[in-house]
């Protein structure tokens, strides 16, 4: 399951923070100067937005997560 199948979504709050979610759950909230840089970088293309949001989540996927049972 990649970013195409389960993309990140984001919402900018009134206070200027960015809530990054995936699968309907908030993964991380970015605030302060880091949020302002993220907001300025978003909107170029869907692909670049997805990579920026994945990067903003930090230590999100390493590849050692358990696979769902089929």
C-alpha positions in Angstrom: 0.0 0.0 0.0 1.6 3.2 -1.2 0.8 6.9 -1.2 -1.4 6.4 -4.2 -3.6 4.0 -2.4 -3.7 5.7 1.0 -2.7 9.4 0.5 -2.0 11.9 3.2 -4.4 14.7 3.8 -3.8 18.0 5.6 -5.7 20.9 7.2 -4.3 24.3 8.2 -5.9 25.5 11.4 -6.7 29.1 12.4 -3.6 29.2 14.6 -1.4 28.3 11.7 -0.6 24.7 12.5 -0.9 21.9 10.0 -2.7 18.7 10.9 -1.5 15.8 8.8 -3.7 12.7 8.6 -3.8 9.4 6.8 -6.6 6.9 6.7 -8.8 9.4 8.6 -6.5 9.6 11.6 -4.3 12.5 12.6 -0.7 11.4 12.3 1.0 14.5 13.4 0.4 18.2 14.1 3.1 20.5 12.8 3.3 24.0 14.3 5.4 27.1 14.5 8.1 27.9 12.0 8.1 24.4 10.7 4.4 24.6 9.9 4.9 27.9 8.0 7.7 26.4 5.9 5.4 23.4 5.1 2.5 25.6 4.2 4.7 27.7 1.8 5.9 24.5 0.1 2.5 22.8 -0.4 0.4 23.3 -3.5 3.0 22.7 -6.2 1.7 19.2 -7.2 -0.1 16.3 -5.6 3.0 14.1 -5.8 5.3 16.7 -4.1 2.6 17.5 -1.5 2.5 13.8 -0.6 6.2 13.6 -0.2 6.3 16.7 1.9 3.6 15.4 4.1 5.3 12.1 4.5 8.5 13.8 5.4 6.6 16.0 7.9 5.4 12.9 9.7 9.1 12.1 10.6 9.7 8.6 11.4 6.6 7.3 9.8 7.3 4.1 7.8 10.4 2.1 8.0 9.3 -1.0 6.2 9.2 -3.2 9.2 5.5 -2.8 10.0 3.4 -6.0 10.2 1.4 -6.8 7.1 -2.3 -7.3 7.4 -3.4 -10.9 7.3 -5.2 -11.8 4.1 
